[in-house]
């Protein structure tokens, strides 16, 4: 008699959540100076990255900011090239991490099963970076640090919309118990076909409406600061538009 595991997450998703937990543990258990150092060098601060591209524009825009505060951020601008990705591995607190971990397990698992471990990690990185640049485009002079994996999770949610509503698909689960059924997978729906599907359209519009509502909230759940909803939308759009490039069997059609 076979027994099903209660938690049947792909290994790459489990490992990713474990990494997020270990980082949060390190930030909490080590001296406060370590947490500050981690936030300074690995969180995404839009103005700091914008300063590398257009320093004069940033300095003029931030002329009224306290000099010490401005210097503290801009003096570390040269170390900010990796922050459009590294911010996704940091979280404001355990509540923020718990919410994102549950969401990553729920929406990352189907995408990881569909793409495989390596492609999923690249997809996670690309959507996280897209979210950071969407936030940069809308808040180029913002000195507030941005942290969290929400943009990448939003990308996974968008990816699910590309294949979950295809006929016969079951959120990336293996078909008929086979070890590898890639040749059986329906290809992801084109954007035109996706918007012709009422279920998919309702899903996309509901997600967009929810994020617009989140943008009106003064603070994220758990006291994690203001919700960077623009980053969510950036990650979501990247996942929606780019999923076909990551899908390993995008030309295969179920017969």
C-alpha positions in Angstrom: 0.0 0.0 0.0 1.5 3.3 -1.0 1.4 6.4 1.2 1.2 9.9 -0.1 3.3 12.6 1.6 1.4 15.4 3.3 3.9 17.9 1.9 4.8 17.0 -1.6 6.9 20.0 -2.6 9.5 19.9 -5.3 13.0 19.8 -3.8 14.0 23.1 -5.3 11.1 24.9 -3.6 11.8 23.2 -0.3 15.5 24.2 -0.6 14.6 27.8 -1.5 12.3 28.1 1.5 15.0 26.6 3.7 17.5 29.2 2.5 15.1 32.0 3.3 14.6 30.6 6.8 18.3 30.3 7.4 18.9 33.9 6.3 16.2 35.1 8.6 17.6 33.1 11.5 21.1 34.5 10.9 19.7 38.0 10.9 17.9 37.4 14.2 20.5 35.4 16.0 23.6 37.4 15.2 24.3 40.8 16.7 22.1 43.7 15.5 25.1 45.1 13.5 24.9 42.0 11.3 21.3 42.6 10.5 22.0 46.3 9.7 24.9 45.3 7.5 22.8 42.7 5.7 20.0 45.3 5.1 22.5 48.0 3.9 24.3 45.7 1.4 21.6 43.4 0.2 18.2 45.2 0.3 17.1 47.0 -2.8 17.1 50.8 -2.4 15.9 52.5 -5.7 17.7 55.8 -5.2 21.0 54.0 -4.6 20.8 52.1 -7.9 19.5 55.2 -9.8 22.6 57.1 -8.4 24.9 54.8 -10.4 23.1 55.7 -13.6 22.2 59.3 -13.1 24.0 60.7 -10.0 23.3 64.4 -10.7 19.5 63.8 -11.1 19.4 61.8 -7.9 21.4 64.4 -5.9 19.1 67.2 -7.1 15.9 65.2 -6.3 17.2 64.4 -2.8 18.5 67.9 -2.0 16.2 68.2 1.0 17.1 64.9 2.5 19.2 64.9 5.7 22.9 64.9 4.7 23.9 62.0 7.0 21.1 59.8 5.8 21.8 60.5 2.2 25.5 59.8 2.6 24.9 56.6 4.4 23.0 55.2 1.4 24.9 56.8 -1.5 28.3 55.8 -0.1 27.3 52.2 -0.6 25.9 52.7 -4.1 28.8 50.9 -5.7 27.8 47.7 -3.9 24.2 47.8 -5.1 24.4 46.0 -8.5 23.4 42.7 -7.0 20.5 44.1 -4.9 17.8 43.7 -7.6 18.1 40.0 -6.9 19.5 39.7 -3.3 16.6 41.7 -1.8 14.3 38.7 -2.6 16.1 36.6 0.0 15.5 39.1 2.8 12.4 39.6 4.8 11.3 42.3 7.3 10.3 39.8 10.0 9.0 36.2 10.6 5.4 37.1 9.7 6.6 38.5 6.4 8.7 35.3 5.8 5.9 33.0 6.8 3.4 34.5 4.4 5.8 34.4 1.5 6.9 30.9 2.3 3.3 29.6 2.2 2.7 31.5 -1.1 6.0 30.2 -2.5 5.0 26.6 -1.6 1.5 27.0 -3.1 2.4 28.8 -6.3 6.0 27.9 -6.8 5.6 24.2 -6.6 3.4 23.8 -9.8 5.9 26.0 -11.8 8.9 24.1 -10.5 7.3 20.8 -11.5 6.7 22.2 -15.0 10.1 23.9 -15.5 12.5 21.7 -13.5 14.8 22.9 -10.8 17.4 24.9 -12.9 14.9 26.7 -15.1 12.7 27.5 -12.0 15.6 29.1 -10.2 16.4 31.3 -13.3 12.7 32.1 -13.6 12.6 33.1 -9.9 15.6 35.3 -10.4 14.3 37.0 -13.5 10.9 37.8 -12.0 12.5 39.1 -8.8 14.8 41.4 -10.9 11.8 42.5 -13.0 10.0 43.4 -9.8 12.9 45.5 -8.6 13.1 47.4 -11.8 9.4 48.1 -11.9 9.7 49.6 -8.4 12.7 51.6 -9.5 10.8 52.9 -12.5 8.0 54.2 -10.2 10.2 55.3 -7.2 13.6 56.2 -8.6 14.5 58.5 -5.7 13.2 56.4 -2.9 15.6 55.7 0.0 13.3 53.1 1.7 14.8 49.5 1.5 12.7 46.9 -0.3 12.9 43.2 0.8 10.9 40.1 0.1 10.3 37.4 -2.4 6.8 38.6 -3.3 7.7 39.8 -6.8 9.1 36.4 -7.7 6.0 34.7 -6.2 3.8 37.0 -8.3 5.8 35.8 -11.3 5.0 32.2 -10.4 1.3 33.1 -10.1 1.4 34.6 -13.6 3.2 31.5 -15.0 0.5 29.3 -13.6 -2.1 31.3 -15.5 -0.2 30.5 -18.7 -0.6 26.7 -18.4 -3.1 25.9 -15.6 -6.2 26.8 -17.7 -5.1 24.7 -20.7 -7.3 21.7 -21.4 -6.3 18.7 -19.5 -3.6 20.4 -17.4 -3.4 19.9 -13.7 -1.1 22.6 -12.3 2.1 20.8 -13.6 1.5 17.5 -11.9 3.0 14.4 -13.5 0.5 12.7 -15.8 -0.6 9.1 -15.2 2.1 8.6 -12.6 4.9 8.7 -15.1 8.4 9.8 -14.0 8.7 12.2 -17.0 5.7 13.1 -19.1 7.0 16.3 -20.7 5.9 15.1 -24.1 2.4 14.9 -22.8 2.2 18.5 -21.6 0.1 21.0 -23.4 2.0 24.0 -24.5 1.4 27.2 -22.6 -1.4 29.3 -23.9 -0.6 32.3 -26.0 -1.6 35.6 -24.5 -4.4 36.1 -27.0 -5.8 32.7 -26.1 -5.3 33.3 -22.5 -7.5 36.4 -22.5 -10.2 34.6 -24.4 -10.5 32.2 -21.4 -13.0 33.6 -18.9 -11.4 31.7 -16.0 -8.0 33.0 -16.8 -9.3 36.6 -17.3 -11.1 36.5 -14.0 -7.9 35.2 -12.3 -5.7 37.9 -13.8 -8.1 40.8 -13.1 -8.7 39.6 -9.5 -5.0 39.5 -8.9 -4.5 42.9 -10.3 -7.4 44.3 -8.3 -6.1 42.7 -5.1 -2.6 44.3 -5.6 -4.2 47.7 -6.3 -6.0 47.4 -3.0 -2.8 46.4 -1.2 -1.3 49.6 -2.6 -3.8 51.6 -0.6 -3.0 49.9 2.7 -0.7 51.9 5.0 1.3 48.9 6.0 1.9 45.3 5.0 0.6 42.4 7.2 2.9 41.8 10.2 4.3 45.3 10.3 6.6 44.7 7.3 6.4 48.3 6.1 4.6 49.6 3.0 3.7 47.0 0.4 5.8 47.4 -2.8 2.9 46.6 -5.0 4.6 48.0 -8.1 7.3 45.3 -7.7 4.6 42.7 -7.5 3.1 43.9 -10.8 6.6 43.9 -12.4 7.3 40.3 -11.3 3.8 39.3 -12.4 4.1 40.8 -15.9 7.5 39.3 -16.4 6.2 35.8 -15.4 3.2 36.3 -17.7 5.2 37.5 -20.7 8.3 35.4 -20.4 7.0 32.0 -19.2 7.0 30.6 -22.7 10.8 31.1 -23.0 11.4 29.0 -19.9 8.9 26.2 -20.6 11.0 23.2 -21.6 8.4 21.7 -23.9 6.6 24.7 -25.2 6.2 23.1 -28.6 4.6 19.8 -27.3 0.9 19.4 -27.6 -1.1 16.6 -25.9 -2.8 14.4 -28.5 
